[in-house]
């Protein structure tokens, strides 16, 4: 009976460790996802402004190479 209690404690420690590990992995993945979303916003232009400038530049080059 004494060994049964020891096995139960070991199993509960293992389950607790797995829950903590999965929680830490989830927090790390969430941090990396948020970090990757913030990367384009560094610098003088925001990502939306850079996209508008890039679109305007490509529109001008399609009309015979001159800005219309």
TINURO-585769 format. One record per residue (C-alpha): z, y, x. Coordinates in pm, whole numbers. Each point is the difference from the previous one (the first is absolute). Layout:
N
@zz = Z; yy = Y; xx = X
...
END
This chain:
68
@zz = 0; yy = 0; xx = 0
@zz = 73; yy = 232; xx = 289
@zz = -353; yy = -42; xx = 142
@zz = -150; yy = 85; xx = -340
@zz = 170; yy = 339; xx = 8
@zz = -136; yy = 62; xx = 350
@zz = -354; yy = -86; xx = -109
@zz = 27; yy = 234; xx = -298
@zz = 117; yy = 282; xx = 226
@zz = -288; yy = -59; xx = 240
@zz = -254; yy = -3; xx = -284
@zz = 143; yy = 319; xx = -148
@zz = -13; yy = 165; xx = 345
@zz = -362; yy = -105; xx = 37
@zz = -94; yy = 133; xx = -344
@zz = 183; yy = 326; xx = 68
@zz = -180; yy = 38; xx = 334
@zz = -338; yy = -63; xx = -161
@zz = 68; yy = 263; xx = -268
@zz = 98; yy = 254; xx = 266
@zz = -309; yy = -83; xx = 206
@zz = -235; yy = 41; xx = -296
@zz = 170; yy = 327; xx = -95
@zz = -44; yy = 136; xx = 352
@zz = -367; yy = -109; xx = 9
@zz = -62; yy = 168; xx = -333
@zz = 157; yy = 325; xx = 120
@zz = -205; yy = -12; xx = 322
@zz = -328; yy = -60; xx = -186
@zz = 80; yy = 284; xx = -242
@zz = 73; yy = 228; xx = 299
@zz = -328; yy = -92; xx = 171
@zz = -199; yy = 54; xx = -321
@zz = 154; yy = 343; xx = -54
@zz = -58; yy = 86; xx = 367
@zz = -367; yy = -97; xx = -20
@zz = -43; yy = 218; xx = -310
@zz = 152; yy = 298; xx = 181
@zz = -212; yy = -32; xx = 316
@zz = -315; yy = 182; xx = -124
@zz = 209; yy = 296; xx = -114
@zz = 108; yy = 99; xx = 351
@zz = -179; yy = 289; xx = 164
@zz = -143; yy = 327; xx = -130
@zz = -208; yy = -146; xx = -283
@zz = 111; yy = -236; xx = -270
@zz = -205; yy = -312; xx = -64
@zz = -150; yy = 151; xx = -317
@zz = -108; yy = 316; xx = 184
@zz = -154; yy = -206; xx = 279
@zz = -192; yy = -206; xx = -259
@zz = -137; yy = 318; xx = -164
@zz = -112; yy = 139; xx = 337
@zz = -163; yy = -330; xx = 93
@zz = -180; yy = -19; xx = -337
@zz = -129; yy = 357; xx = 32
@zz = -128; yy = -72; xx = 351
@zz = -190; yy = -311; xx = -108
@zz = -154; yy = 178; xx = -300
@zz = -141; yy = 267; xx = 228
@zz = -155; yy = -246; xx = 241
@zz = -175; yy = -195; xx = -276
@zz = -214; yy = 301; xx = -98
@zz = -233; yy = 0; xx = 299
@zz = 274; yy = 39; xx = 256
@zz = 87; yy = 355; xx = -109
@zz = 302; yy = 117; xx = -190
@zz = -110; yy = 105; xx = -347
END
